[in-house]
Amino acid sequence: MLPSVLPTETDHVPVLADEVLAVLAPRPGETVVDATFGAGGHAGLLAERLRGAGKLIAIDRDPTVAPFFERLRRSSPVKMRLLAGEFSTVLGQLADNGVRADAVLLDLGVSSMQLDRPERGFSYAADAPLDMRMDPTAEPSAREVVNEADERELADIFRRYGEERYSRQIARAIVARRRKQPFERTGELVETIKQAIPAPARFGEGHPARRVFQALRIEVNDELGSLERALPAALELLRPGGRLAVISFHSLEDRIVKRFLRSQEHGCTCPPEFPLCVCGSQPTLRATPRRAIRPSAAEIARNPRAQSARLRVGVKIG
Ligand SMILES: C[S@@+](CC[C@H](N)C(=O)[O-])C[C@H]1O[C@@H](n2cnc3c(N)ncnc32)[C@H](O)[C@@H]1O
């Protein structure tokens, strides 16, 4: 039987929803871009604020969001379209085609639907094909990375993207295991990780495979690279006065967003030891508020997936 992709009561719960509405503050007649449509939770709330006048452009690289988009389109009077693809590419194409937006939202990472559908292979909690691709037509899959990357590359991925203490031991165990039989399923990987780490660490904080799965997901979907490319594209797409909101879920993403906002706010790219600016670059946005917005204790209690969320905001200067 095919897995259900129809919207259900257990759809993704939008994180920091009130805060996103407050900072993006869409007004009737404006153009809003939700670059990570997912189940359309944020998009629905943003579209409501347009009060029937304005445009919503939705982007997602996962084709299974289409029924969620159709549901929203049927229930909203706002003009909307869904563009399938990687957000940095699509944002760039929109900007190149002269589209201008008043608000852009990036709610990074995976959705609950992706995590909760075992057949997508994102979860260490269920045995499934080792996949982890948000776009099922993209390459590589987690199976390819686990079976083809060399030992040093694997250790590097686990350490950099998962901050995994036992990255070298796990990489070595993976390479030894795949010489006998290539990995096909998440369960085989979980077992190999458990065997590779010292016994006390198997019962430590969280699931022993959590960090490796996070690292593989980031690598497979080039999550940091696409964020690096998307931020300047989103800024280009915004009108002067336009708002950019980015929700990240781990420190690697948040650091990229924070650095981008700081550098655009600063403008000048001259080395700090230069007495005078010679580059002439001007500030392009104001980061406001300057600090990341975090979820309230009440939100975390309602939705534990909000725990690590950080919202950062920039307003384009013009
Ligand atoms: C956290 S979910 C968004 C949930 C959404 N805000 C909601 O309220 O339902 C992230 C979504 O963005 C998509 N996504 C993540 N990275 C992407 C990228 N680089 N390009 C396009 N879509 C991406 C994922 O496929 C997923 O559907």
PDBQT file of the ligand as one rigid body, heavy atoms in Angstrom, charges set to zero:
ROOT
HETATM    1  C1  LIG A 401      10.600  22.801   8.667  1.00  0.00    +0.000 C 
HETATM    2  S1  LIG A 401       9.754  22.416   7.207  1.00  0.00    +0.000 S 
HETATM    3  C2  LIG A 401       8.720  23.818   6.947  1.00  0.00    +0.000 C 
HETATM    4  C3  LIG A 401       7.389  23.723   7.607  1.00  0.00    +0.000 C 
HETATM    5  C4  LIG A 401       6.458  24.874   7.279  1.00  0.00    +0.000 C 
HETATM    6  N1  LIG A 401       6.987  26.143   7.683  1.00  0.00    +0.000 N 
HETATM    7  C5  LIG A 401       5.087  24.637   7.893  1.00  0.00    +0.000 C 
HETATM    8  O1  LIG A 401       4.670  25.472   8.727  1.00  0.00    +0.000 OA
HETATM    9  O2  LIG A 401       4.439  23.658   7.548  1.00  0.00    +0.000 OA
HETATM   10  C6  LIG A 401      10.968  22.663   5.988  1.00  0.00    +0.000 C 
HETATM   11  C7  LIG A 401      10.488  22.423   4.571  1.00  0.00    +0.000 C 
HETATM   12  O3  LIG A 401      11.400  23.060   3.714  1.00  0.00    +0.000 OA
HETATM   13  C8  LIG A 401      11.819  22.203   2.694  1.00  0.00    +0.000 C 
HETATM   14  N2  LIG A 401      13.212  22.550   2.411  1.00  0.00    +0.000 N 
HETATM   15  C9  LIG A 401      14.266  22.466   3.244  1.00  0.00    +0.000 A 
HETATM   16  N3  LIG A 401      15.384  22.868   2.633  1.00  0.00    +0.000 NA
HETATM   17  C10 LIG A 401      15.026  23.239   1.383  1.00  0.00    +0.000 A 
HETATM   18  C11 LIG A 401      15.735  23.762   0.259  1.00  0.00    +0.000 A 
HETATM   19  N4  LIG A 401      17.056  23.972   0.305  1.00  0.00    +0.000 N 
HETATM   20  N5  LIG A 401      15.037  24.047  -0.857  1.00  0.00    +0.000 NA
HETATM   21  C12 LIG A 401      13.693  23.853  -0.917  1.00  0.00    +0.000 A 
HETATM   22  N6  LIG A 401      12.966  23.340   0.110  1.00  0.00    +0.000 NA
HETATM   23  C13 LIG A 401      13.623  23.039   1.246  1.00  0.00    +0.000 A 
HETATM   24  C14 LIG A 401      11.640  20.802   3.234  1.00  0.00    +0.000 C 
HETATM   25  O4  LIG A 401      11.392  19.905   2.165  1.00  0.00    +0.000 OA
HETATM   26  C15 LIG A 401      10.448  20.958   4.173  1.00  0.00    +0.000 C 
HETATM   27  O5  LIG A 401       9.248  20.667   3.515  1.00  0.00    +0.000 OA
ENDROOT
TORSDOF 0
